[in-house]
Amino acid sequence: KEILFVGNINTTFKRADLMVKIWQRVFNKIPDWQLNMLGNGPALEELKNYVNYHSIERINFLGSQNPISFYESASIFCMTSTTEGQSMALLEAMSFDVAPIVFSSYDGVKEIIKDNYSGVLVKAFSIEEYARKLEYLANNIRFRKTIVNNVYSTLERFDIDEIGKVWLEKIQDLD
């Protein structure tokens, strides 16, 4: 019953501040769960102070660490980014059978996640919707397992052999 956030602790791109505000809305509704936030960044102290001031429980700021053991024990991966390129943290979490929930704030995420199939997409920056969907995901093990079972069809598209074929076709088309 662990939820994981991995990224720079900032309020501009990774939007760790939104993750804290989402957790503030759900932590009392899912009392057996905890949120682990991995990363350092310019907003770390500000967010720790916010958590302390508002008495937000079961949120752990763990600094920069190798995320593998956290992926292994997490059930849900949260991403609240404003924009991303190809999110390695998202793909890594999915490869460890962690169900992702992500703001649909950039087009590339729709290439990775099919909503309610291989993850959960949330309208960009809707904290209330994200909180509702996170609570649902935490409380519904069957739904989480369905998502995790569907993740591999997504990850197969990012396999080195599959990507290699696409690149070879592109190169051959140049001739």
MODELLER restraints for C-alpha pairs under 7 A, 6 or more apart:
rsr = mdl.restraints
at = mdl.atoms
rsr.add(forms.Gaussian(group=physical.xy_distance, feature=features.Distance(at['CA:1:A'], at['CA:32:A']), mean=6.65, stdev=0.5))
rsr.add(forms.Gaussian(group=physical.xy_distance, feature=features.Distance(at['CA:1:A'], at['CA:33:A']), mean=4.82, stdev=0.5))
rsr.add(forms.Gaussian(group=physical.xy_distance, feature=features.Distance(at['CA:1:A'], at['CA:34:A']), mean=6.69, stdev=0.5))
rsr.add(forms.Gaussian(group=physical.xy_distance, feature=features.Distance(at['CA:1:A'], at['CA:74:A']), mean=6.85, stdev=0.5))
rsr.add(forms.Gaussian(group=physical.xy_distance, feature=features.Distance(at['CA:1:A'], at['CA:75:A']), mean=6.21, stdev=0.5))
rsr.add(forms.Gaussian(group=physical.xy_distance, feature=features.Distance(at['CA:2:A'], at['CA:33:A']), mean=5.68, stdev=0.5))
rsr.add(forms.Gaussian(group=physical.xy_distance, feature=features.Distance(at['CA:2:A'], at['CA:34:A']), mean=5.20, stdev=0.5))
rsr.add(forms.Gaussian(group=physical.xy_distance, feature=features.Distance(at['CA:2:A'], at['CA:35:A']), mean=6.06, stdev=0.5))
rsr.add(forms.Gaussian(group=physical.xy_distance, feature=features.Distance(at['CA:2:A'], at['CA:73:A']), mean=6.87, stdev=0.5))
rsr.add(forms.Gaussian(group=physical.xy_distance, feature=features.Distance(at['CA:2:A'], at['CA:74:A']), mean=4.67, stdev=0.5))
rsr.add(forms.Gaussian(group=physical.xy_distance, feature=features.Distance(at['CA:2:A'], at['CA:75:A']), mean=5.67, stdev=0.5))
rsr.add(forms.Gaussian(group=physical.xy_distance, feature=features.Distance(at['CA:2:A'], at['CA:76:A']), mean=6.71, stdev=0.5))
rsr.add(forms.Gaussian(group=physical.xy_distance, feature=features.Distance(at['CA:3:A'], at['CA:34:A']), mean=6.09, stdev=0.5))
rsr.add(forms.Gaussian(group=physical.xy_distance, feature=features.Distance(at['CA:3:A'], at['CA:35:A']), mean=4.71, stdev=0.5))
rsr.add(forms.Gaussian(group=physical.xy_distance, feature=features.Distance(at['CA:3:A'], at['CA:36:A']), mean=6.16, stdev=0.5))
rsr.add(forms.Gaussian(group=physical.xy_distance, feature=features.Distance(at['CA:3:A'], at['CA:74:A']), mean=5.66, stdev=0.5))
rsr.add(forms.Gaussian(group=physical.xy_distance, feature=features.Distance(at['CA:3:A'], at['CA:75:A']), mean=6.12, stdev=0.5))
rsr.add(forms.Gaussian(group=physical.xy_distance, feature=features.Distance(at['CA:3:A'], at['CA:76:A']), mean=4.77, stdev=0.5))
rsr.add(forms.Gaussian(group=physical.xy_distance, feature=features.Distance(at['CA:3:A'], at['CA:77:A']), mean=5.84, stdev=0.5))
rsr.add(forms.Gaussian(group=physical.xy_distance, feature=features.Distance(at['CA:4:A'], at['CA:35:A']), mean=5.85, stdev=0.5))
rsr.add(forms.Gaussian(group=physical.xy_distance, feature=features.Distance(at['CA:4:A'], at['CA:36:A']), mean=5.00, stdev=0.5))
rsr.add(forms.Gaussian(group=physical.xy_distance, feature=features.Distance(at['CA:4:A'], at['CA:37:A']), mean=6.04, stdev=0.5))
rsr.add(forms.Gaussian(group=physical.xy_distance, feature=features.Distance(at['CA:4:A'], at['CA:74:A']), mean=6.21, stdev=0.5))
rsr.add(forms.Gaussian(group=physical.xy_distance, feature=features.Distance(at['CA:4:A'], at['CA:76:A']), mean=6.23, stdev=0.5))
rsr.add(forms.Gaussian(group=physical.xy_distance, feature=features.Distance(at['CA:4:A'], at['CA:77:A']), mean=4.84, stdev=0.5))
rsr.add(forms.Gaussian(group=physical.xy_distance, feature=features.Distance(at['CA:4:A'], at['CA:78:A']), mean=6.02, stdev=0.5))
rsr.add(forms.Gaussian(group=physical.xy_distance, feature=features.Distance(at['CA:5:A'], at['CA:36:A']), mean=6.25, stdev=0.5))
rsr.add(forms.Gaussian(group=physical.xy_distance, feature=features.Distance(at['CA:5:A'], at['CA:37:A']), mean=4.72, stdev=0.5))
rsr.add(forms.Gaussian(group=physical.xy_distance, feature=features.Distance(at['CA:5:A'], at['CA:38:A']), mean=6.11, stdev=0.5))
rsr.add(forms.Gaussian(group=physical.xy_distance, feature=features.Distance(at['CA:5:A'], at['CA:77:A']), mean=6.12, stdev=0.5))
rsr.add(forms.Gaussian(group=physical.xy_distance, feature=features.Distance(at['CA:5:A'], at['CA:78:A']), mean=5.26, stdev=0.5))
rsr.add(forms.Gaussian(group=physical.xy_distance, feature=features.Distance(at['CA:5:A'], at['CA:79:A']), mean=6.40, stdev=0.5))
rsr.add(forms.Gaussian(group=physical.xy_distance, feature=features.Distance(at['CA:6:A'], at['CA:37:A']), mean=6.01, stdev=0.5))
rsr.add(forms.Gaussian(group=physical.xy_distance, feature=features.Distance(at['CA:6:A'], at['CA:38:A']), mean=4.79, stdev=0.5))
rsr.add(forms.Gaussian(group=physical.xy_distance, feature=features.Distance(at['CA:6:A'], at['CA:39:A']), mean=6.15, stdev=0.5))
rsr.add(forms.Gaussian(group=physical.xy_distance, feature=features.Distance(at['CA:6:A'], at['CA:89:A']), mean=6.78, stdev=0.5))
rsr.add(forms.Gaussian(group=physical.xy_distance, feature=features.Distance(at['CA:7:A'], at['CA:14:A']), mean=6.43, stdev=0.5))
rsr.add(forms.Gaussian(group=physical.xy_distance, feature=features.Distance(at['CA:7:A'], at['CA:38:A']), mean=6.34, stdev=0.5))
rsr.add(forms.Gaussian(group=physical.xy_distance, feature=features.Distance(at['CA:7:A'], at['CA:39:A']), mean=5.23, stdev=0.5))
rsr.add(forms.Gaussian(group=physical.xy_distance, feature=features.Distance(at['CA:8:A'], at['CA:14:A']), mean=6.24, stdev=0.5))
rsr.add(forms.Gaussian(group=physical.xy_distance, feature=features.Distance(at['CA:8:A'], at['CA:39:A']), mean=5.17, stdev=0.5))
rsr.add(forms.Gaussian(group=physical.xy_distance, feature=features.Distance(at['CA:8:A'], at['CA:40:A']), mean=5.51, stdev=0.5))
rsr.add(forms.Gaussian(group=physical.xy_distance, feature=features.Distance(at['CA:8:A'], at['CA:41:A']), mean=5.27, stdev=0.5))
rsr.add(forms.Gaussian(group=physical.xy_distance, feature=features.Distance(at['CA:9:A'], at['CA:16:A']), mean=5.33, stdev=0.5))
rsr.add(forms.Gaussian(group=physical.xy_distance, feature=features.Distance(at['CA:9:A'], at['CA:39:A']), mean=5.91, stdev=0.5))
rsr.add(forms.Gaussian(group=physical.xy_distance, feature=features.Distance(at['CA:9:A'], at['CA:40:A']), mean=5.25, stdev=0.5))
rsr.add(forms.Gaussian(group=physical.xy_distance, feature=features.Distance(at['CA:9:A'], at['CA:41:A']), mean=4.37, stdev=0.5))
rsr.add(forms.Gaussian(group=physical.xy_distance, feature=features.Distance(at['CA:9:A'], at['CA:42:A']), mean=6.46, stdev=0.5))
rsr.add(forms.Gaussian(group=physical.xy_distance, feature=features.Distance(at['CA:9:A'], at['CA:43:A']), mean=5.63, stdev=0.5))
rsr.add(forms.Gaussian(group=physical.xy_distance, feature=features.Distance(at['CA:9:A'], at['CA:44:A']), mean=5.66, stdev=0.5))
rsr.add(forms.Gaussian(group=physical.xy_distance, feature=features.Distance(at['CA:10:A'], at['CA:16:A']), mean=5.64, stdev=0.5))
rsr.add(forms.Gaussian(group=physical.xy_distance, feature=features.Distance(at['CA:10:A'], at['CA:41:A']), mean=5.69, stdev=0.5))
rsr.add(forms.Gaussian(group=physical.xy_distance, feature=features.Distance(at['CA:10:A'], at['CA:42:A']), mean=5.70, stdev=0.5))
rsr.add(forms.Gaussian(group=physical.xy_distance, feature=features.Distance(at['CA:10:A'], at['CA:43:A']), mean=4.87, stdev=0.5))
rsr.add(forms.Gaussian(group=physical.xy_distance, feature=features.Distance(at['CA:11:A'], at['CA:17:A']), mean=5.63, stdev=0.5))
rsr.add(forms.Gaussian(group=physical.xy_distance, feature=features.Distance(at['CA:11:A'], at['CA:43:A']), mean=6.60, stdev=0.5))
rsr.add(forms.Gaussian(group=physical.xy_distance, feature=features.Distance(at['CA:13:A'], at['CA:81:A']), mean=5.45, stdev=0.5))
rsr.add(forms.Gaussian(group=physical.xy_distance, feature=features.Distance(at['CA:13:A'], at['CA:82:A']), mean=4.98, stdev=0.5))
rsr.add(forms.Gaussian(group=physical.xy_distance, feature=features.Distance(at['CA:13:A'], at['CA:83:A']), mean=6.37, stdev=0.5))
rsr.add(forms.Gaussian(group=physical.xy_distance, feature=features.Distance(at['CA:14:A'], at['CA:80:A']), mean=6.04, stdev=0.5))
rsr.add(forms.Gaussian(group=physical.xy_distance, feature=features.Distance(at['CA:14:A'], at['CA:81:A']), mean=4.06, stdev=0.5))
rsr.add(forms.Gaussian(group=physical.xy_distance, feature=features.Distance(at['CA:14:A'], at['CA:82:A']), mean=6.23, stdev=0.5))
rsr.add(forms.Gaussian(group=physical.xy_distance, feature=features.Distance(at['CA:15:A'], at['CA:80:A']), mean=5.64, stdev=0.5))
rsr.add(forms.Gaussian(group=physical.xy_distance, feature=features.Distance(at['CA:15:A'], at['CA:81:A']), mean=5.40, stdev=0.5))
rsr.add(forms.Gaussian(group=physical.xy_distance, feature=features.Distance(at['CA:15:A'], at['CA:82:A']), mean=6.70, stdev=0.5))
rsr.add(forms.Gaussian(group=physical.xy_distance, feature=features.Distance(at['CA:16:A'], at['CA:80:A']), mean=6.87, stdev=0.5))
rsr.add(forms.Gaussian(group=physical.xy_distance, feature=features.Distance(at['CA:17:A'], at['CA:47:A']), mean=6.72, stdev=0.5))
rsr.add(forms.Gaussian(group=physical.xy_distance, feature=features.Distance(at['CA:18:A'], at['CA:80:A']), mean=6.69, stdev=0.5))
rsr.add(forms.Gaussian(group=physical.xy_distance, feature=features.Distance(at['CA:19:A'], at['CA:80:A']), mean=6.36, stdev=0.5))
rsr.add(forms.Gaussian(group=physical.xy_distance, feature=features.Distance(at['CA:22:A'], at['CA:127:A']), mean=5.76, stdev=0.5))
rsr.add(forms.Gaussian(group=physical.xy_distance, feature=features.Distance(at['CA:22:A'], at['CA:130:A']), mean=6.86, stdev=0.5))
rsr.add(forms.Gaussian(group=physical.xy_distance, feature=features.Distance(at['CA:22:A'], at['CA:131:A']), mean=5.32, stdev=0.5))
rsr.add(forms.Gaussian(group=physical.xy_distance, feature=features.Distance(at['CA:24:A'], at['CA:56:A']), mean=5.98, stdev=0.5))
rsr.add(forms.Gaussian(group=physical.xy_distance, feature=features.Distance(at['CA:25:A'], at['CA:131:A']), mean=6.35, stdev=0.5))
rsr.add(forms.Gaussian(group=physical.xy_distance, feature=features.Distance(at['CA:26:A'], at['CA:131:A']), mean=6.05, stdev=0.5))
rsr.add(forms.Gaussian(group=physical.xy_distance, feature=features.Distance(at['CA:26:A'], at['CA:135:A']), mean=6.40, stdev=0.5))
rsr.add(forms.Gaussian(group=physical.xy_distance, feature=features.Distance(at['CA:27:A'], at['CA:57:A']), mean=6.96, stdev=0.5))
rsr.add(forms.Gaussian(group=physical.xy_distance, feature=features.Distance(at['CA:30:A'], at['CA:135:A']), mean=6.78, stdev=0.5))
rsr.add(forms.Gaussian(group=physical.xy_distance, feature=features.Distance(at['CA:34:A'], at['CA:58:A']), mean=4.86, stdev=0.5))
rsr.add(forms.Gaussian(group=physical.xy_distance, feature=features.Distance(at['CA:34:A'], at['CA:59:A']), mean=5.96, stdev=0.5))
rsr.add(forms.Gaussian(group=physical.xy_distance, feature=features.Distance(at['CA:35:A'], at['CA:58:A']), mean=6.23, stdev=0.5))
rsr.add(forms.Gaussian(group=physical.xy_distance, feature=features.Distance(at['CA:35:A'], at['CA:59:A']), mean=4.72, stdev=0.5))
rsr.add(forms.Gaussian(group=physical.xy_distance, feature=features.Distance(at['CA:35:A'], at['CA:60:A']), mean=6.19, stdev=0.5))
rsr.add(forms.Gaussian(group=physical.xy_distance, feature=features.Distance(at['CA:36:A'], at['CA:59:A']), mean=5.98, stdev=0.5))
rsr.add(forms.Gaussian(group=physical.xy_distance, feature=features.Distance(at['CA:36:A'], at['CA:60:A']), mean=4.84, stdev=0.5))
rsr.add(forms.Gaussian(group=physical.xy_distance, feature=features.Distance(at['CA:36:A'], at['CA:61:A']), mean=6.32, stdev=0.5))
rsr.add(forms.Gaussian(group=physical.xy_distance, feature=features.Distance(at['CA:36:A'], at['CA:62:A']), mean=6.92, stdev=0.5))
rsr.add(forms.Gaussian(group=physical.xy_distance, feature=features.Distance(at['CA:37:A'], at['CA:60:A']), mean=5.95, stdev=0.5))
rsr.add(forms.Gaussian(group=physical.xy_distance, feature=features.Distance(at['CA:37:A'], at['CA:61:A']), mean=4.96, stdev=0.5))
rsr.add(forms.Gaussian(group=physical.xy_distance, feature=features.Distance(at['CA:37:A'], at['CA:62:A']), mean=6.02, stdev=0.5))
rsr.add(forms.Gaussian(group=physical.xy_distance, feature=features.Distance(at['CA:38:A'], at['CA:61:A']), mean=6.33, stdev=0.5))
rsr.add(forms.Gaussian(group=physical.xy_distance, feature=features.Distance(at['CA:38:A'], at['CA:62:A']), mean=5.22, stdev=0.5))
rsr.add(forms.Gaussian(group=physical.xy_distance, feature=features.Distance(at['CA:38:A'], at['CA:63:A']), mean=5.20, stdev=0.5))
rsr.add(forms.Gaussian(group=physical.xy_distance, feature=features.Distance(at['CA:38:A'], at['CA:64:A']), mean=5.64, stdev=0.5))
rsr.add(forms.Gaussian(group=physical.xy_distance, feature=features.Distance(at['CA:38:A'], at['CA:65:A']), mean=6.65, stdev=0.5))
rsr.add(forms.Gaussian(group=physical.xy_distance, feature=features.Distance(at['CA:39:A'], at['CA:62:A']), mean=6.90, stdev=0.5))
rsr.add(forms.Gaussian(group=physical.xy_distance, feature=features.Distance(at['CA:39:A'], at['CA:63:A']), mean=4.52, stdev=0.5))
rsr.add(forms.Gaussian(group=physical.xy_distance, feature=features.Distance(at['CA:39:A'], at['CA:64:A']), mean=4.23, stdev=0.5))
rsr.add(forms.Gaussian(group=physical.xy_distance, feature=features.Distance(at['CA:40:A'], at['CA:63:A']), mean=5.18, stdev=0.5))
rsr.add(forms.Gaussian(group=physical.xy_distance, feature=features.Distance(at['CA:40:A'], at['CA:64:A']), mean=5.76, stdev=0.5))
rsr.add(forms.Gaussian(group=physical.xy_distance, feature=features.Distance(at['CA:71:A'], at['CA:93:A']), mean=5.76, stdev=0.5))
rsr.add(forms.Gaussian(group=physical.xy_distance, feature=features.Distance(at['CA:71:A'], at['CA:96:A']), mean=5.96, stdev=0.5))
rsr.add(forms.Gaussian(group=physical.xy_distance, feature=features.Distance(at['CA:71:A'], at['CA:98:A']), mean=6.92, stdev=0.5))
rsr.add(forms.Gaussian(group=physical.xy_distance, feature=features.Distance(at['CA:72:A'], at['CA:96:A']), mean=6.11, stdev=0.5))
rsr.add(forms.Gaussian(group=physical.xy_distance, feature=features.Distance(at['CA:74:A'], at['CA:98:A']), mean=6.24, stdev=0.5))
rsr.add(forms.Gaussian(group=physical.xy_distance, feature=features.Distance(at['CA:75:A'], at['CA:98:A']), mean=4.95, stdev=0.5))
rsr.add(forms.Gaussian(group=physical.xy_distance, feature=features.Distance(at['CA:75:A'], at['CA:99:A']), mean=6.18, stdev=0.5))
rsr.add(forms.Gaussian(group=physical.xy_distance, feature=features.Distance(at['CA:76:A'], at['CA:98:A']), mean=5.23, stdev=0.5))
rsr.add(forms.Gaussian(group=physical.xy_distance, feature=features.Distance(at['CA:76:A'], at['CA:99:A']), mean=4.76, stdev=0.5))
rsr.add(forms.Gaussian(group=physical.xy_distance, feature=features.Distance(at['CA:76:A'], at['CA:100:A']), mean=5.75, stdev=0.5))
rsr.add(forms.Gaussian(group=physical.xy_distance, feature=features.Distance(at['CA:77:A'], at['CA:93:A']), mean=6.55, stdev=0.5))
rsr.add(forms.Gaussian(group=physical.xy_distance, feature=features.Distance(at['CA:77:A'], at['CA:98:A']), mean=6.02, stdev=0.5))
rsr.add(forms.Gaussian(group=physical.xy_distance, feature=features.Distance(at['CA:77:A'], at['CA:99:A']), mean=5.93, stdev=0.5))
rsr.add(forms.Gaussian(group=physical.xy_distance, feature=features.Distance(at['CA:77:A'], at['CA:100:A']), mean=4.59, stdev=0.5))
rsr.add(forms.Gaussian(group=physical.xy_distance, feature=features.Distance(at['CA:77:A'], at['CA:101:A']), mean=6.22, stdev=0.5))
rsr.add(forms.Gaussian(group=physical.xy_distance, feature=features.Distance(at['CA:78:A'], at['CA:100:A']), mean=5.96, stdev=0.5))
rsr.add(forms.Gaussian(group=physical.xy_distance, feature=features.Distance(at['CA:78:A'], at['CA:101:A']), mean=5.14, stdev=0.5))
rsr.add(forms.Gaussian(group=physical.xy_distance, feature=features.Distance(at['CA:78:A'], at['CA:102:A']), mean=6.01, stdev=0.5))
rsr.add(forms.Gaussian(group=physical.xy_distance, feature=features.Distance(at['CA:79:A'], at['CA:101:A']), mean=6.45, stdev=0.5))
rsr.add(forms.Gaussian(group=physical.xy_distance, feature=features.Distance(at['CA:79:A'], at['CA:102:A']), mean=4.83, stdev=0.5))
rsr.add(forms.Gaussian(group=physical.xy_distance, feature=features.Distance(at['CA:79:A'], at['CA:103:A']), mean=6.79, stdev=0.5))
rsr.add(forms.Gaussian(group=physical.xy_distance, feature=features.Distance(at['CA:80:A'], at['CA:102:A']), mean=6.04, stdev=0.5))
rsr.add(forms.Gaussian(group=physical.xy_distance, feature=features.Distance(at['CA:80:A'], at['CA:103:A']), mean=5.63, stdev=0.5))
rsr.add(forms.Gaussian(group=physical.xy_distance, feature=features.Distance(at['CA:81:A'], at['CA:103:A']), mean=6.98, stdev=0.5))
rsr.add(forms.Gaussian(group=physical.xy_distance, feature=features.Distance(at['CA:82:A'], at['CA:105:A']), mean=5.84, stdev=0.5))
rsr.add(forms.Gaussian(group=physical.xy_distance, feature=features.Distance(at['CA:83:A'], at['CA:105:A']), mean=6.16, stdev=0.5))
rsr.add(forms.Gaussian(group=physical.xy_distance, feature=features.Distance(at['CA:83:A'], at['CA:106:A']), mean=5.36, stdev=0.5))
rsr.add(forms.Gaussian(group=physical.xy_distance, feature=features.Distance(at['CA:84:A'], at['CA:106:A']), mean=6.81, stdev=0.5))
rsr.add(forms.Gaussian(group=physical.xy_distance, feature=features.Distance(at['CA:94:A'], at['CA:100:A']), mean=6.89, stdev=0.5))
rsr.add(forms.Gaussian(group=physical.xy_distance, feature=features.Distance(at['CA:94:A'], at['CA:151:A']), mean=6.44, stdev=0.5))
rsr.add(forms.Gaussian(group=physical.xy_distance, feature=features.Distance(at['CA:97:A'], at['CA:148:A']), mean=5.38, stdev=0.5))
rsr.add(forms.Gaussian(group=physical.xy_distance, feature=features.Distance(at['CA:98:A'], at['CA:148:A']), mean=6.55, stdev=0.5))
rsr.add(forms.Gaussian(group=physical.xy_distance, feature=features.Distance(at['CA:99:A'], at['CA:119:A']), mean=5.98, stdev=0.5))
rsr.add(forms.Gaussian(group=physical.xy_distance, feature=features.Distance(at['CA:99:A'], at['CA:144:A']), mean=6.03, stdev=0.5))
rsr.add(forms.Gaussian(group=physical.xy_distance, feature=features.Distance(at['CA:99:A'], at['CA:147:A']), mean=6.17, stdev=0.5))
rsr.add(forms.Gaussian(group=physical.xy_distance, feature=features.Distance(at['CA:99:A'], at['CA:148:A']), mean=5.70, stdev=0.5))
rsr.add(forms.Gaussian(group=physical.xy_distance, feature=features.Distance(at['CA:100:A'], at['CA:119:A']), mean=4.98, stdev=0.5))
rsr.add(forms.Gaussian(group=physical.xy_distance, feature=features.Distance(at['CA:100:A'], at['CA:120:A']), mean=6.27, stdev=0.5))
rsr.add(forms.Gaussian(group=physical.xy_distance, feature=features.Distance(at['CA:101:A'], at['CA:119:A']), mean=5.85, stdev=0.5))
rsr.add(forms.Gaussian(group=physical.xy_distance, feature=features.Distance(at['CA:101:A'], at['CA:120:A']), mean=4.55, stdev=0.5))
rsr.add(forms.Gaussian(group=physical.xy_distance, feature=features.Distance(at['CA:101:A'], at['CA:121:A']), mean=5.92, stdev=0.5))
rsr.add(forms.Gaussian(group=physical.xy_distance, feature=features.Distance(at['CA:102:A'], at['CA:120:A']), mean=6.30, stdev=0.5))
rsr.add(forms.Gaussian(group=physical.xy_distance, feature=features.Distance(at['CA:102:A'], at['CA:121:A']), mean=5.16, stdev=0.5))
rsr.add(forms.Gaussian(group=physical.xy_distance, feature=features.Distance(at['CA:102:A'], at['CA:122:A']), mean=6.07, stdev=0.5))
rsr.add(forms.Gaussian(group=physical.xy_distance, feature=features.Distance(at['CA:103:A'], at['CA:121:A']), mean=5.70, stdev=0.5))
rsr.add(forms.Gaussian(group=physical.xy_distance, feature=features.Distance(at['CA:103:A'], at['CA:122:A']), mean=4.67, stdev=0.5))
rsr.add(forms.Gaussian(group=physical.xy_distance, feature=features.Distance(at['CA:103:A'], at['CA:123:A']), mean=5.91, stdev=0.5))
rsr.add(forms.Gaussian(group=physical.xy_distance, feature=features.Distance(at['CA:103:A'], at['CA:124:A']), mean=4.94, stdev=0.5))
rsr.add(forms.Gaussian(group=physical.xy_distance, feature=features.Distance(at['CA:103:A'], at['CA:125:A']), mean=6.51, stdev=0.5))
rsr.add(forms.Gaussian(group=physical.xy_distance, feature=features.Distance(at['CA:104:A'], at['CA:121:A']), mean=5.60, stdev=0.5))
rsr.add(forms.Gaussian(group=physical.xy_distance, feature=features.Distance(at['CA:104:A'], at['CA:122:A']), mean=5.65, stdev=0.5))
rsr.add(forms.Gaussian(group=physical.xy_distance, feature=features.Distance(at['CA:104:A'], at['CA:123:A']), mean=5.63, stdev=0.5))
rsr.add(forms.Gaussian(group=physical.xy_distance, feature=features.Distance(at['CA:104:A'], at['CA:124:A']), mean=5.19, stdev=0.5))
rsr.add(forms.Gaussian(group=physical.xy_distance, feature=features.Distance(at['CA:105:A'], at['CA:124:A']), mean=4.70, stdev=0.5))
rsr.add(forms.Gaussian(group=physical.xy_distance, feature=features.Distance(at['CA:112:A'], at['CA:154:A']), mean=6.32, stdev=0.5))
rsr.add(forms.Gaussian(group=physical.xy_distance, feature=features.Distance(at['CA:113:A'], at['CA:119:A']), mean=5.49, stdev=0.5))
rsr.add(forms.Gaussian(group=physical.xy_distance, feature=features.Distance(at['CA:115:A'], at['CA:121:A']), mean=5.31, stdev=0.5))
rsr.add(forms.Gaussian(group=physical.xy_distance, feature=features.Distance(at['CA:116:A'], at['CA:147:A']), mean=7.00, stdev=0.5))
rsr.add(forms.Gaussian(group=physical.xy_distance, feature=features.Distance(at['CA:117:A'], at['CA:147:A']), mean=5.41, stdev=0.5))
rsr.add(forms.Gaussian(group=physical.xy_distance, feature=features.Distance(at['CA:117:A'], at['CA:150:A']), mean=6.26, stdev=0.5))
rsr.add(forms.Gaussian(group=physical.xy_distance, feature=features.Distance(at['CA:118:A'], at['CA:147:A']), mean=4.71, stdev=0.5))
rsr.add(forms.Gaussian(group=physical.xy_distance, feature=features.Distance(at['CA:118:A'], at['CA:148:A']), mean=6.67, stdev=0.5))
rsr.add(forms.Gaussian(group=physical.xy_distance, feature=features.Distance(at['CA:118:A'], at['CA:150:A']), mean=5.13, stdev=0.5))
rsr.add(forms.Gaussian(group=physical.xy_distance, feature=features.Distance(at['CA:118:A'], at['CA:151:A']), mean=4.86, stdev=0.5))
rsr.add(forms.Gaussian(group=physical.xy_distance, feature=features.Distance(at['CA:119:A'], at['CA:147:A']), mean=5.77, stdev=0.5))
rsr.add(forms.Gaussian(group=physical.xy_distance, feature=features.Distance(at['CA:122:A'], at['CA:129:A']), mean=6.63, stdev=0.5))
rsr.add(forms.Gaussian(group=physical.xy_distance, feature=features.Distance(at['CA:122:A'], at['CA:130:A']), mean=5.81, stdev=0.5))
rsr.add(forms.Gaussian(group=physical.xy_distance, feature=features.Distance(at['CA:137:A'], at['CA:143:A']), mean=6.79, stdev=0.5))
rsr.add(forms.Gaussian(group=physical.xy_distance, feature=features.Distance(at['CA:137:A'], at['CA:144:A']), mean=6.22, stdev=0.5))
